[in-house]
Amino acid sequence: MSETPLPSADPSSTANGDRTRRRAAGALLLFASALPAGYWLFASLPALWARVEPLGGAVFMLAATLLGAALAIVPLAVLAGFILALWYGVESVYLPRTRPTPLLDRLIVGAGLLVWFAPTLATVALAARALAEGRIHFVRPPRDYFLATDPIAFWQGFGFWLIMGALFAFLAWRYWRGKLLDRRPLAH
């Protein structure tokens, strides 16, 4: 008995970039729907808890568990939707597609560059602020090091921010260098 292969779709009809762009659109839809739901959920939390609190026994446990699960899952859905939309969007720019979209590709790459290099920009901004103010502030544990009174600790904190900025820049560059140094046009 011979097996017949399943009919497959024509590979030229759907390019890898098109499939990846659809994944990005789905993740963006998840982000766009979970964000207002999360805002509503956290904004109306006191009213929701006021309805759950007077319940008793198993009904209280079920309602509190469902509310807690919603409070945990919705922010994760927002974060996952944002990260996946950006990841798949950037990847789709550099894969072959059936239709070129140069303006959208540039917007996606610009957003991707901004997000990937944002931690570097933040740490450089913190270092620049420390130089301008003459003090470095750390939140946990709460510490302030002043250039005038404790220069060694100040410069150590300053160096820490620069080292972290360099680390973040290196990691972002490792991802982007193959894409940015590629001489092929964005739209295939």
C-alpha positions as CSV (number, residue, x, y, z in Angstrom):
1,M,0.0,0.0,0.0
2,S,1.5,3.3,-1.1
3,E,1.0,6.5,0.8
4,T,0.1,9.5,-1.1
5,P,1.5,12.8,0.2
6,L,-0.9,15.4,1.4
7,P,-1.4,18.2,-1.1
8,S,0.7,21.2,-0.1
9,A,0.1,24.8,-0.8
10,D,2.2,26.4,-3.5
11,P,5.3,27.7,-1.7
12,S,5.5,30.7,-4.0
13,S,2.0,31.8,-3.0
14,T,2.9,32.5,0.6
15,A,6.4,33.8,1.3
16,N,8.1,33.4,4.7
17,G,7.9,37.2,5.2
18,D,4.1,37.2,4.6
19,R,3.6,34.4,7.2
20,T,5.8,36.2,9.7
21,R,4.0,39.5,9.1
22,R,0.7,37.8,9.8
23,R,2.1,36.5,13.1
24,A,3.2,40.1,13.9
25,A,-0.3,41.3,13.1
26,G,-1.8,38.6,15.4
27,A,0.5,39.6,18.2
28,L,-0.3,43.2,17.7
29,L,-4.0,42.4,17.9
30,L,-3.3,40.6,21.2
31,F,-1.5,43.6,22.5
32,A,-4.1,46.1,21.3
33,S,-7.0,44.1,22.9
34,A,-5.2,43.2,26.2
35,L,-3.9,46.7,26.9
36,P,-7.4,48.3,27.3
37,A,-8.6,45.2,29.1
38,G,-5.7,45.5,31.5
39,Y,-6.3,49.2,32.0
40,W,-9.9,48.6,32.8
41,L,-9.2,45.7,35.1
42,F,-6.6,47.6,37.2
43,A,-8.7,50.9,37.2
44,S,-11.8,49.1,38.4
45,L,-10.0,46.8,40.9
46,P,-11.5,48.4,44.0
47,A,-15.0,48.0,42.7
48,L,-14.3,44.5,41.6
49,W,-12.8,43.5,44.9
50,A,-15.8,45.2,46.7
51,R,-18.0,42.7,44.9
52,V,-15.8,39.7,45.7
53,E,-15.0,40.4,49.3
54,P,-18.5,39.9,50.8
55,L,-18.8,36.5,49.2
56,G,-18.2,33.5,51.4
57,G,-16.7,30.0,51.2
58,A,-16.1,28.3,47.9
59,V,-17.7,31.1,45.9
60,F,-15.3,33.6,47.4
61,M,-12.3,31.3,46.7
62,L,-13.4,30.9,43.0
63,A,-14.1,34.6,42.5
64,A,-10.8,35.7,44.2
65,T,-8.9,33.1,42.2
66,L,-10.4,34.2,38.9
67,L,-9.7,37.9,39.7
68,G,-6.1,37.1,40.7
69,A,-5.6,35.0,37.5
70,A,-7.0,37.9,35.4
71,L,-4.6,40.3,37.2
72,A,-1.7,38.0,36.4
73,I,-2.6,37.0,32.9
74,V,-3.6,40.3,31.3
75,P,-0.3,42.1,31.9
76,L,1.6,39.0,30.6
77,A,-0.6,39.1,27.4
78,V,0.1,42.8,26.9
79,L,3.9,42.2,27.3
80,A,3.9,39.1,25.1
81,G,1.8,40.7,22.4
82,F,4.1,43.7,22.3
83,I,7.4,41.7,22.2
84,L,6.1,39.2,19.7
85,A,4.6,41.9,17.4
86,L,7.9,43.7,17.4
87,W,10.0,40.6,17.0
88,Y,7.9,39.1,14.1
89,G,7.6,42.5,12.6
90,V,11.3,43.1,12.4
91,E,11.9,39.6,11.2
92,S,9.3,40.0,8.4
93,V,11.1,43.0,7.0
94,Y,14.2,40.9,6.2
95,L,12.4,37.9,4.8
96,P,11.0,37.6,1.2
97,R,7.5,38.8,0.8
98,T,5.0,38.9,-2.1
99,R,4.3,42.6,-1.8
100,P,6.9,45.3,-0.9
101,T,5.9,47.8,1.9
102,P,8.9,50.1,2.2
103,L,7.2,52.7,4.4
104,L,5.9,50.2,6.9
105,D,9.2,48.4,6.8
106,R,11.0,51.6,7.8
107,L,8.5,52.3,10.6
108,I,8.9,48.7,11.9
109,V,12.7,48.9,11.8
110,G,12.7,52.3,13.5
111,A,10.5,51.1,16.3
112,G,12.6,48.0,16.6
113,L,15.8,50.0,16.9
114,L,14.3,52.3,19.4
115,V,13.1,49.4,21.6
116,W,16.3,47.4,21.3
117,F,18.5,50.3,22.1
118,A,16.2,52.0,24.7
119,P,18.0,50.4,27.7
120,T,21.3,51.8,26.4
121,L,19.8,55.2,26.0
122,A,18.3,55.1,29.5
123,T,21.6,54.2,31.1
124,V,23.5,56.9,29.2
125,A,20.8,59.3,30.3
126,L,21.3,58.3,33.9
127,A,25.1,58.7,33.6
128,A,24.6,62.2,32.0
129,R,22.1,63.2,34.7
130,A,24.6,62.1,37.4
131,L,27.3,64.3,35.9
132,A,24.9,67.2,35.6
133,E,23.6,66.9,39.2
134,G,26.9,65.8,40.8
135,R,25.1,62.8,42.5
136,I,24.2,59.2,41.6
137,H,21.0,57.8,43.0
138,F,20.3,54.1,43.4
139,V,16.8,52.9,44.4
140,R,17.5,49.5,45.9
141,P,19.1,49.7,48.3
142,P,18.4,53.5,48.6
143,R,21.7,55.2,48.2
144,D,22.9,58.6,47.1
145,Y,26.5,59.2,46.3
146,F,27.6,62.8,45.9
147,L,30.6,63.8,43.8
148,A,31.6,66.5,46.4
149,T,31.5,64.3,49.5
150,D,32.1,60.7,48.2
151,P,33.9,60.9,44.8
152,I,35.1,57.3,44.7
153,A,31.6,55.9,45.2
154,F,30.2,58.4,42.7
155,W,32.6,57.4,40.0
156,Q,32.0,53.7,40.7
157,G,28.3,54.3,40.3
158,F,28.9,56.3,37.1
159,G,31.1,53.5,35.8
160,F,28.4,51.0,36.6
161,W,25.9,52.9,34.4
162,L,28.4,53.1,31.6
163,I,29.2,49.4,31.8
164,M,25.5,48.5,31.8
165,G,24.9,50.8,28.9
166,A,27.8,49.1,27.0
167,L,26.4,45.7,27.8
168,F,22.9,46.6,26.6
169,A,24.4,48.2,23.4
170,F,26.4,45.1,22.7
171,L,23.4,42.8,23.0
172,A,21.3,45.0,20.8
173,W,24.1,45.3,18.3
174,R,24.5,41.5,18.2
175,Y,20.9,41.2,17.1
176,W,20.9,44.1,14.6
177,R,24.3,43.9,13.0
178,G,23.3,41.2,10.5
179,K,20.2,43.2,9.6
180,L,21.8,46.6,9.4
181,L,24.9,45.6,7.6
182,D,22.9,43.6,5.0
183,R,23.2,45.4,1.6
184,R,20.0,43.9,0.2
185,P,17.0,46.2,0.0
186,L,14.4,45.9,2.8
187,A,11.5,44.9,0.6
188,H,12.1,41.8,-1.5
